[in-house]
Amino acid sequence: MYLAQPWAFLSLRTHGGFADGLLALSFHRWIKFEEKVEDGGERWSKPHITTLSLHSLFELRTCIKKGTVLLDLDAHSLKQIVEKVIATQIDAHVLRPEVRKKLTSVLLRTPQHHTTKSQLRIVAELGAACCRGEYCLGYHPHFPLSLSEAEVSNILVGEVDFLEKPFIAFIRLQEAVGLGALTEVAFPSRFLFILLGPRAKVKAYHEIGRAVATVLTDELFQRVACQAQDREDLIAGIDEFLDELTVLPPGKWDPTIRIPPPKCLPSPHKRYQRGKTQQLSGALLLKSRAGHTHGHQPVSEELQRTGRLFGGLVKDIRRKVPWYWSDFYEALNIQCFSATLYIYLATVTNAITFGGMLGDATDNMQGVLESFLGTAVAGAVFCLFAGQPLTILSSTGPVLVFERLLFSFSKDYSLDYLEFRLWIGLWVAFFGLILVATEASYLVQYFTRFTEEGFCALISFIFIYDAVKKMLSLADNFPVNWDYKINDVTLYGCICNSSGTGRSRLPPVGRQGLEAANWSLLTRTECLRVGGHLVGNSCNYMPDITFMAFILFLGTFLCSMTLKSFKTSRYFPTALRKLVSDFSIILAILIFCGIDAILGLETPKLIVPSEFKPTNSQRGWVVFPFGVNPWWVCLVSTVPAVLVIILIFMDQQITAVILNRKEYRLQKGAGFHLDLFCVSLLMILTSVTGLPWYVSATVISLAHMDSLKKESTTSAPGDQPKFLGIREQRLTGLVVFILTGVSVFLAPVLKYIPMPVLYGVFLYMGVAALNSIQLMDRIQLLLMPAKHQPDFMYLRHVPLRRVHLFTLIQVLCLAALWILKSTVAAIIFPVMLLALVGIRKAMECIFSQQDLSWLDDIMPEKDRKEEEEKLRSSQEKEESDSEDVSRAGKIPQDIRTSKPGKCDLDGITSNKRVAINASMSNWEGVSSEVSQGSVLVHY
């Protein structure tokens, strides 16, 4: 039996003959992949790819050619079907009339199904998922929308002792009808295949039945069978199926091995166009692949220039407005709840970390409170009005470097830092608006994978470096006694003693009373408060704190990685695994916060400001443009503003390109111009209020996207969950930034979260971002012998030495960026980011376009449109030629491209059928000559 496209649920029953009837010998079924009842009949096997003998497929072709084919049979029960099929064969003098009664009794016998509750539940879940509309039409356009569209087919093969030659029938019913106990699941049936023959050939019949079931699971043949008007059309469909087989030679593999289903299957749409593609000439195909499939994609709608001021901005707004309300109600999902908690803790940790660094770099002119306030305000505004609300704004490492240099310059030349910074921010906003007005985001198409990966790797390494650096600093705050010896344990101690210097904070009478009571009974805090000092060789060491902090740090990281991959585990139901995976970071944080609370060690905790006031009392909440600085500062500010706008543009747009890559399957479009417009306006707000500057945070934004990935909740046994896209909405980011703003009032709760746990989350985000880029795969190739290297697509088309050279150049650029960021030359860091584009352009002198099309993206050229037009016209000409060729031996085009659903019997014209009949005559007699070999069926 099989469920209508795309789910194929088939059951194959093979019977052996006895004197009193039939005895079931084996059962097989297909829910996209094959399963069989194991020996003993108590369990179904694991799903596996069907392997067939080539001989069985040719025998199937012979069966269709010589057997009875009834298309659009008008019958409403199994009894009517059997009677009409038998009557047809008797009228054609194929079947003897005296066996009618026995044959009818055999075919109407009630079968015994090998069913389990779990498998039936899977089918029910498939139908329920379709009813709920969980499969979007954009990704799987062939899913049935409801159970009412599901259909079943039945395959019966076996041997009996009263037949002299095989009884063969292929039936397609005019209307799908329920066949009662014949079907394992209660869906109407449309197709039946019956093969009964003399004894001693049950194995051959069984293999033909498996071949029928396999062919019926093929989407292309399903369309052929649904639209066929006679047996020649069915034979043409089988021949098309044979054209795409891969043969495994005998003796080179073990036929008893069950090949597991692959993790990812190619789209069936590629098969529909394969006939066209094969007609392209070699040069045209190479050019098409370099220009389209693996190269630079045609300019998307978001980056097409209008030639009008703010034309791109207007188009972005018009594109996003229809989706605006759906951006809120589509967030009503438990996955969004887990993403909100995860990104909130990541954002709070980032605000504290960068706020503390800013405070150290600017003498607290910008501190933790300013970081919290700026993150909340800027982030919330951006999520409400931006073109890509999945982006998370934050202070980034490159911006922090510039802030440090700016404060140092202001201090050296006696300038007011915040006022100087205000003018720079205003100029940056002005330049940003000019870039928006002139549609400068069009230049984003020059940001290829080379540039994106270099920048993403840099930010990821900054996250990892800062997390490790913070942990190593704990050894200074909570030092470990590395010279500790167990034999000297009696010598260790620490007591409080009066200073004896006359600097005690207690009056003389109190001091005498305290001395009488015993100074050694005071705690460390009390001792220091009253002016005493600590005496002993263990006073400066707290060994438990540092080691426990590292356990929390590494434990959170490893637990997050493990729980995130738990959805691919074999344990527990799918729904539970997915829930654990969605809440992996939150669970890891809760687990290690609980461990810390149980042990009760004084590990460093998350501390947020408890008062709403500037970190530095010498500043206010509004910065005035004209104060202590000279008037010419407003003009000089244009120089650093140029560097900042380069940094902001590169940082913002590279992150936007990464987040809007086609592999994320975003449905609502990007908004490059609108995002830059929002960042420019926020630059004015944060500069006037003296808050940190904000731009898209690459790592946190990627973590946000990763936490919102949608996958199919149900799938056929053995089939991997399908990636369906991202939950595109504004609510998670908005709630994250609102919670960040009210964190001041959540201090009593947040103080129980250890900082090492949050640093572990930082490490996880950095490593996860690195694992998402191709650069890390190519770096690993440098350490692998060739025979152990994975089968990456680019390794099939690019020589290994060229791959290593490309990786080496990319690593050198990354090292140069890191060195510039960490030295006094950091002022030219924005220019170096821009230089990456130039370096990538210069690499075209070293690498061919073919190599770059696989390792990177092809950069646009001036005559790009002309080449595309020539290529399009050439393809159209080749396609028109291929249509003439297809009339000589291919499946009719309307069968290839027809949509699933009820049978459309008008899809094949008589002219096409004649062409098919003429072209398939060359298969005659082949089946009798082929008896060995196996076929690996590709779907």
Backbone hydrogen bonds, N-H to C=O, Kabsch-Sander energy under -0.5 kcal/mol:
donor,donor_aa,acceptor,acceptor_aa,energy
7,W,4,A,-1.0
9,F,7,W,-0.6
10,L,8,A,-0.6
10,L,30,W,-2.3
12,L,28,H,-3.9
13,R,155,I,-1.2
14,T,12,L,-0.5
14,T,26,S,-2.1
15,H,157,V,-1.3
16,G,23,L,-2.5
18,F,21,G,-2.9
21,G,18,F,-1.2
23,L,16,G,-2.1
25,L,14,T,-2.5
26,S,14,T,-1.3
28,H,12,L,-2.5
29,R,35,E,-2.7
30,W,10,L,-2.8
31,I,33,F,-1.9
32,K,8,A,-2.1
33,F,31,I,-1.1
34,E,48,H,-2.0
35,E,29,R,-2.8
37,V,27,F,-2.2
38,E,43,R,-2.5
41,G,38,E,-2.7
45,S,36,K,-2.6
48,H,34,E,-1.9
49,I,259,I,-3.0
52,L,935,V,-2.0
54,L,933,G,-0.9
56,S,53,S,-0.6
57,L,53,S,-1.1
58,F,54,L,-1.7
59,E,55,H,-2.4
60,L,56,S,-2.0
61,R,57,L,-2.0
62,T,58,F,-2.0
63,C,59,E,-2.5
64,I,60,L,-2.4
65,K,61,R,-1.9
66,K,62,T,-2.7
67,G,63,C,-2.6
68,T,168,I,-2.0
70,L,68,T,-0.5
70,L,170,F,-2.7
71,L,69,V,-0.6
72,D,172,R,-1.0
73,L,172,R,-2.4
75,A,73,L,-1.2
81,I,77,S,-1.9
82,V,78,L,-2.6
83,E,79,K,-2.5
84,K,80,Q,-2.4
85,V,81,I,-2.3
86,I,82,V,-2.6
87,A,83,E,-2.5
88,T,84,K,-2.1
89,Q,85,V,-2.0
90,I,86,I,-2.3
91,D,87,A,-2.5
92,A,88,T,-1.5
93,H,90,I,-1.5
94,V,89,Q,-3.1
95,L,89,Q,-1.2
99,V,96,R,-1.5
100,R,97,P,-1.6
103,L,99,V,-2.7
104,T,100,R,-2.6
105,S,101,K,-2.3
106,V,102,K,-2.2
107,L,103,L,-2.4
108,L,104,T,-1.8
109,R,106,V,-1.0
113,H,111,P,-0.6
115,T,113,H,-1.1
120,L,116,T,-1.9
121,R,117,K,-2.2
122,I,118,S,-1.6
123,V,119,Q,-1.8
124,A,120,L,-2.3
125,E,121,R,-2.6
126,L,122,I,-2.4
127,G,123,V,-2.2
128,A,124,A,-2.7
129,A,125,E,-3.0
130,C,126,L,-2.1
131,C,127,G,-2.4
132,R,128,A,-2.1
133,G,129,A,-0.6
133,G,130,C,-0.9
134,E,129,A,-2.3
136,C,134,E,-0.7
139,Y,136,C,-1.2
140,H,136,C,-2.2
143,F,140,H,-1.5
149,E,146,S,-1.6
150,A,147,L,-1.5
152,V,188,P,-2.5
154,N,191,F,-1.9
155,I,11,S,-1.0
156,L,193,F,-2.7
157,V,13,R,-1.9
158,G,195,L,-1.9
159,E,15,H,-1.4
160,V,197,G,-2.6
167,F,196,L,-4.7
168,I,166,P,-0.7
169,A,194,I,-2.1
170,F,68,T,-2.9
171,I,192,L,-2.9
172,R,70,L,-2.8
173,L,190,R,-3.0
174,Q,73,L,-2.6
177,V,189,S,-2.2
182,L,179,L,-1.6
183,T,180,G,-1.1
187,F,185,V,-2.3
189,S,177,V,-3.9
190,R,152,V,-2.3
191,F,152,V,-0.8
192,L,171,I,-2.1
193,F,154,N,-2.3
194,I,169,A,-2.6
195,L,156,L,-2.6
196,L,167,F,-2.3
197,G,158,G,-1.5
201,K,198,P,-0.6
205,Y,201,K,-2.4
206,H,202,V,-2.6
207,E,203,K,-2.1
208,I,204,A,-2.0
209,G,205,Y,-2.5
210,R,206,H,-2.1
211,A,207,E,-2.1
212,V,208,I,-2.4
213,A,209,G,-2.5
214,T,210,R,-2.4
215,V,211,A,-2.5
216,L,212,V,-2.4
217,T,213,A,-0.9
217,T,214,T,-0.6
218,D,215,V,-1.3
222,Q,218,D,-2.1
223,R,219,E,-1.6
224,V,220,L,-1.8
225,A,221,F,-3.3
226,C,222,Q,-1.9
227,Q,223,R,-1.7
228,A,224,V,-1.7
233,D,230,D,-0.7
234,L,230,D,-1.1
235,I,231,R,-2.6
236,A,232,E,-2.3
237,G,233,D,-1.9
238,I,234,L,-2.1
239,D,235,I,-2.4
240,E,236,A,-2.1
241,F,237,G,-2.0
242,L,238,I,-2.5
243,D,239,D,-1.8
244,E,240,E,-0.7
244,E,241,F,-1.0
245,L,242,L,-1.4
246,T,936,L,-1.3
248,L,934,S,-2.2
252,K,249,P,-1.4
257,I,254,D,-1.7
259,I,257,I,-0.7
270,K,267,S,-1.3
271,R,268,P,-0.8
272,Y,268,P,-1.1
273,Q,269,H,-1.1
274,R,271,R,-0.9
275,G,271,R,-0.5
277,T,273,Q,-2.4
278,Q,274,R,-2.4
279,Q,275,G,-0.5
279,Q,276,K,-1.2
280,L,276,K,-0.5
280,L,277,T,-1.4
285,L,281,S,-2.6
286,L,282,G,-2.3
287,K,283,A,-2.3
288,S,284,L,-2.6
289,R,285,L,-2.5
290,A,286,L,-2.6
291,G,287,K,-2.0
292,H,288,S,-2.1
293,T,288,S,-1.0
294,H,289,R,-2.3
295,G,289,R,-0.7
303,L,300,S,-1.1
304,Q,301,E,-1.0
310,F,437,A,-1.7
311,G,308,R,-2.1
314,V,310,F,-2.2
315,K,311,G,-2.0
316,D,312,G,-2.2
317,I,313,L,-2.3
318,R,314,V,-2.5
319,R,315,K,-2.1
320,K,316,D,-2.0
321,V,317,I,-2.2
323,W,320,K,-1.0
324,Y,321,V,-1.7
327,D,323,W,-1.4
327,D,324,Y,-0.6
328,F,325,W,-1.6
329,Y,325,W,-1.7
330,E,326,S,-1.8
331,A,328,F,-1.3
332,L,329,Y,-1.2
333,N,331,A,-2.3
336,C,333,N,-0.8
337,F,333,N,-1.2
338,S,334,I,-1.9
339,A,335,Q,-2.2
340,T,336,C,-2.2
341,L,337,F,-2.0
342,Y,338,S,-2.3
343,I,339,A,-2.7
344,Y,340,T,-2.2
345,L,341,L,-2.2
346,A,342,Y,-2.1
347,T,343,I,-2.8
348,V,344,Y,-2.8
349,T,345,L,-2.4
350,N,346,A,-2.3
351,A,347,T,-2.7
352,I,348,V,-2.5
353,T,349,T,-2.8
354,F,350,N,-2.8
355,G,351,A,-1.9
356,G,352,I,-2.5
357,M,353,T,-2.1
358,L,354,F,-2.8
359,G,355,G,-2.4
360,D,356,G,-2.2
361,A,357,M,-2.1
362,T,358,L,-1.8
364,N,359,G,-2.3
365,M,362,T,-1.6
371,S,367,G,-2.0
372,F,368,V,-2.4
373,L,369,L,-2.8
374,G,370,E,-2.7
375,T,371,S,-2.2
376,A,372,F,-2.3
377,V,373,L,-2.5
378,A,374,G,-2.4
379,G,375,T,-1.9
380,A,376,A,-2.0
381,V,377,V,-2.3
382,F,378,A,-2.3
383,C,379,G,-2.4
384,L,380,A,-1.6
385,F,381,V,-1.7
386,A,382,F,-2.6
391,T,388,Q,-1.8
393,L,391,T,-0.5
394,S,695,V,-2.4
400,L,396,T,-2.3
401,V,397,G,-2.2
402,F,398,P,-1.8
403,E,399,V,-2.4
404,R,400,L,-2.1
405,L,401,V,-2.1
406,L,402,F,-2.7
407,F,403,E,-2.3
408,S,404,R,-2.1
409,F,405,L,-2.4
410,S,406,L,-2.4
411,K,407,F,-2.5
412,D,408,S,-2.1
413,Y,409,F,-1.8
414,S,411,K,-0.9
415,L,410,S,-3.1
417,Y,415,L,-0.6
420,F,416,D,-2.6
421,R,417,Y,-2.6
422,L,418,L,-1.8
423,W,419,E,-1.8
424,I,420,F,-1.8
425,G,421,R,-2.5
426,L,422,L,-2.4
427,W,423,W,-2.3
428,V,424,I,-2.5
429,A,425,G,-2.4
430,F,426,L,-2.2
431,F,427,W,-2.9
432,G,428,V,-2.5
433,L,429,A,-2.3
434,I,430,F,-1.9
435,L,431,F,-2.3
436,V,432,G,-2.1
437,A,433,L,-2.7
438,T,434,I,-2.2
439,E,436,V,-1.2
440,A,435,L,-3.0
442,Y,439,E,-1.7
443,L,440,A,-2.4
444,V,441,S,-2.1
445,Q,442,Y,-1.4
446,Y,443,L,-2.1
447,F,444,V,-2.3
448,T,446,Y,-1.3
452,E,448,T,-2.5
453,E,449,R,-2.9
454,G,450,F,-1.6
455,F,451,T,-2.2
456,C,452,E,-2.8
457,A,453,E,-2.7
458,L,454,G,-1.8
459,I,455,F,-2.3
460,S,456,C,-2.3
461,F,457,A,-2.6
462,I,458,L,-2.0
463,F,459,I,-2.0
464,I,460,S,-2.4
465,Y,461,F,-3.1
466,D,462,I,-2.7
467,A,463,F,-2.2
468,V,464,I,-2.4
469,K,465,Y,-2.8
470,K,466,D,-2.4
471,M,467,A,-1.7
472,L,468,V,-2.5
473,S,469,K,-1.7
474,L,470,K,-0.6
474,L,471,M,-1.1
475,A,472,L,-1.2
476,D,473,S,-1.1
477,N,473,S,-1.6
478,F,474,L,-3.5
482,W,480,V,-1.5
484,Y,481,N,-1.3
488,D,485,K,-1.2
489,V,486,I,-1.2
491,L,488,D,-1.6
492,Y,488,D,-0.6
492,Y,489,V,-0.9
495,I,535,V,-2.8
497,N,533,H,-2.6
505,R,530,V,-0.9
506,L,530,V,-0.6
511,R,507,P,-2.5
512,Q,508,P,-2.4
513,G,509,V,-2.1
514,L,510,G,-2.2
515,E,511,R,-2.3
516,A,512,Q,-2.0
517,A,513,G,-1.8
518,N,514,L,-2.3
521,L,518,N,-1.3
522,L,519,W,-1.7
527,C,523,T,-2.7
528,L,524,R,-2.1
529,R,525,T,-1.9
530,V,526,E,-1.9
531,G,528,L,-0.6
532,G,527,C,-2.7
533,H,497,N,-2.8
535,V,495,I,-3.0
538,S,493,G,-1.4
539,C,536,G,-0.9
541,Y,538,S,-0.9
542,M,479,P,-2.6
545,I,542,M,-0.7
546,T,542,M,-1.0
547,F,543,P,-1.5
548,M,544,D,-2.2
549,A,545,I,-2.4
550,F,546,T,-2.0
551,I,547,F,-1.8
552,L,548,M,-2.5
553,F,549,A,-2.4
554,L,550,F,-2.7
555,G,551,I,-2.4
556,T,552,L,-2.2
557,F,553,F,-1.7
558,L,554,L,-2.8
559,C,555,G,-2.7
560,S,556,T,-2.2
561,M,557,F,-2.2
562,T,558,L,-2.5
563,L,559,C,-2.8
564,K,560,S,-2.1
565,S,561,M,-1.4
566,F,563,L,-1.1
567,K,564,K,-0.6
568,T,565,S,-1.5
569,S,566,F,-2.0
577,R,573,P,-2.2
578,K,574,T,-2.6
579,L,575,A,-2.1
580,V,576,L,-2.5
581,S,577,R,-2.3
582,D,578,K,-2.6
583,F,579,L,-1.9
584,S,581,S,-1.3
587,L,583,F,-3.0
588,A,584,S,-2.4
589,I,585,I,-2.4
590,L,586,I,-2.6
591,I,587,L,-2.8
592,F,588,A,-2.0
593,C,589,I,-2.0
594,G,590,L,-2.2
595,I,591,I,-2.0
596,D,592,F,-1.9
597,A,593,C,-2.2
598,I,594,G,-2.5
599,L,595,I,-2.2
600,G,596,D,-1.8
601,L,596,D,-0.6
603,T,601,L,-1.8
606,L,750,L,-0.5
606,L,753,I,-2.5
608,V,606,L,-0.5
613,K,611,E,-1.3
617,S,615,T,-0.6
619,R,616,N,-1.7
623,V,688,V,-3.4
624,F,622,V,-0.5
627,G,625,P,-0.7
633,V,630,P,-1.4
634,C,631,W,-1.1
635,L,632,W,-0.7
636,V,632,W,-2.4
637,S,633,V,-2.0
638,T,635,L,-1.5
639,V,636,V,-1.8
641,A,637,S,-1.9
642,V,638,T,-1.7
643,L,639,V,-1.2
644,V,640,P,-2.3
645,I,641,A,-2.8
646,I,642,V,-1.8
647,L,643,L,-2.1
648,I,644,V,-3.5
649,F,645,I,-2.8
650,M,646,I,-2.6
651,D,647,L,-2.9
652,Q,648,I,-2.9
653,Q,649,F,-2.6
654,I,650,M,-2.4
655,T,651,D,-1.6
656,A,652,Q,-2.1
657,V,653,Q,-2.5
658,I,654,I,-2.3
659,L,655,T,-2.4
660,N,656,A,-1.6
661,R,658,I,-1.0
664,Y,661,R,-1.8
665,R,662,K,-1.6
675,D,671,G,-2.8
676,L,672,F,-2.0
677,F,673,H,-2.1
678,C,674,L,-2.2
679,V,675,D,-2.3
680,S,676,L,-2.2
681,L,677,F,-2.1
682,L,678,C,-2.4
683,M,679,V,-1.5
684,I,680,S,-1.0
685,L,681,L,-1.6
686,T,682,L,-2.8
687,S,683,M,-1.6
688,V,684,I,-2.2
689,T,685,L,-1.8
691,L,686,T,-2.3
695,V,394,S,-1.8
697,A,392,I,-3.0
698,T,696,S,-0.8
701,S,697,A,-2.3
702,L,698,T,-2.4
703,A,699,V,-2.2
704,H,700,I,-2.3
705,M,701,S,-2.4
706,D,702,L,-2.6
707,S,703,A,-1.9
708,L,704,H,-0.6
708,L,705,M,-1.2
709,K,706,D,-1.0
710,K,725,G,-3.3
712,S,722,K,-2.3
719,D,716,A,-2.5
724,L,710,K,-3.2
724,L,722,K,-0.5
725,G,710,K,-1.0
727,R,708,L,-2.1
728,E,726,I,-1.5
729,Q,727,R,-0.7
730,R,327,D,-2.5
731,L,327,D,-1.0
734,L,730,R,-2.0
735,V,731,L,-2.8
736,V,732,T,-2.3
737,F,733,G,-2.1
738,I,734,L,-2.0
739,L,735,V,-2.7
740,T,736,V,-1.9
741,G,737,F,-1.8
742,V,738,I,-1.8
743,S,740,T,-0.9
744,V,741,G,-0.6
745,F,742,V,-1.5
746,L,742,V,-0.5
746,L,743,S,-0.9
747,A,744,V,-0.6
749,V,746,L,-1.4
750,L,746,L,-2.6
751,K,747,A,-1.7
752,Y,749,V,-1.5
753,I,750,L,-1.9
755,M,604,P,-2.6
757,V,754,P,-0.6
758,L,754,P,-1.2
759,Y,755,M,-2.5
760,G,756,P,-1.7
761,V,757,V,-1.4
762,F,758,L,-2.0
763,L,759,Y,-2.3
764,Y,760,G,-2.1
765,M,761,V,-2.5
766,G,762,F,-2.2
767,V,763,L,-2.4
768,A,764,Y,-2.9
769,A,765,M,-2.1
770,L,766,G,-1.9
771,N,767,V,-2.3
772,S,768,A,-0.6
772,S,769,A,-0.8
773,I,770,L,-1.5
776,M,773,I,-0.7
777,D,773,I,-0.7
778,R,774,Q,-2.0
779,I,775,L,-2.1
780,Q,776,M,-2.0
781,L,777,D,-1.3
782,L,778,R,-0.8
782,L,779,I,-0.8
783,L,780,Q,-1.3
784,M,781,L,-1.2
788,H,785,P,-1.6
789,Q,786,A,-1.1
792,F,790,P,-1.7
795,L,792,F,-0.6
796,R,792,F,-0.6
796,R,793,M,-1.2
797,H,793,M,-0.6
797,H,794,Y,-0.5
798,V,794,Y,-1.9
802,R,799,P,-0.7
803,V,799,P,-1.8
804,H,800,L,-2.5
805,L,801,R,-2.0
806,F,802,R,-2.3
807,T,803,V,-2.3
808,L,804,H,-2.6
809,I,805,L,-2.2
810,Q,806,F,-1.9
811,V,807,T,-2.6
812,L,808,L,-2.4
813,C,809,I,-2.1
814,L,810,Q,-2.0
815,A,811,V,-2.5
816,A,812,L,-2.3
817,L,813,C,-2.2
818,W,814,L,-2.1
819,I,815,A,-2.5
820,L,816,A,-2.5
821,K,817,L,-2.2
822,S,818,W,-1.4
823,T,819,I,-0.7
823,T,820,L,-0.8
826,A,823,T,-1.5
827,I,824,V,-0.7
828,I,825,A,-1.9
829,F,826,A,-1.7
832,M,828,I,-1.9
833,L,829,F,-1.9
834,L,830,P,-1.8
835,A,831,V,-1.9
836,L,832,M,-0.9
836,L,833,L,-0.7
837,V,833,L,-0.5
837,V,834,L,-0.9
838,G,834,L,-0.9
839,I,835,A,-2.7
840,R,836,L,-2.4
841,K,837,V,-2.0
842,A,838,G,-2.3
843,M,839,I,-1.4
844,E,841,K,-1.4
845,C,842,A,-1.9
846,I,843,M,-1.3
847,F,843,M,-2.8
852,L,848,S,-2.3
853,S,849,Q,-1.9
854,W,850,Q,-0.8
854,W,851,D,-0.9
855,L,851,D,-2.3
856,D,852,L,-2.5
864,R,861,E,-1.3
867,E,863,D,-2.1
868,E,864,R,-2.4
869,E,865,K,-2.3
870,K,866,E,-2.3
871,L,867,E,-2.8
872,R,868,E,-2.5
873,S,869,E,-2.5
874,S,870,K,-2.3
875,Q,871,L,-2.4
876,E,872,R,-2.4
877,K,873,S,-2.1
878,E,874,S,-2.5
879,E,875,Q,-2.9
880,S,876,E,-2.3
881,D,877,K,-2.0
882,S,878,E,-2.5
883,E,879,E,-1.6
884,D,880,S,-1.0
885,V,881,D,-1.8
886,S,882,S,-2.8
887,R,883,E,-1.0
888,A,885,V,-2.0
889,G,886,S,-1.4
890,K,886,S,-2.5
895,I,892,P,-1.1
896,R,892,P,-1.6
897,T,893,Q,-2.0
898,S,894,D,-0.7
905,L,903,C,-0.7
907,G,904,D,-1.1
913,R,909,T,-1.9
914,V,910,S,-2.2
915,A,911,N,-1.9
916,I,912,K,-2.3
917,N,913,R,-2.6
918,A,914,V,-2.2
919,S,915,A,-1.8
920,M,916,I,-1.5
921,S,918,A,-0.6
923,W,920,M,-1.6
924,E,921,S,-1.5
926,V,923,W,-1.7
929,E,926,V,-1.6
930,V,926,V,-0.8
930,V,927,S,-0.6
931,S,929,E,-0.6
934,S,248,L,-1.6
935,V,52,L,-4.3
936,L,246,T,-3.0
937,V,50,T,-1.3
937,V,935,V,-0.7
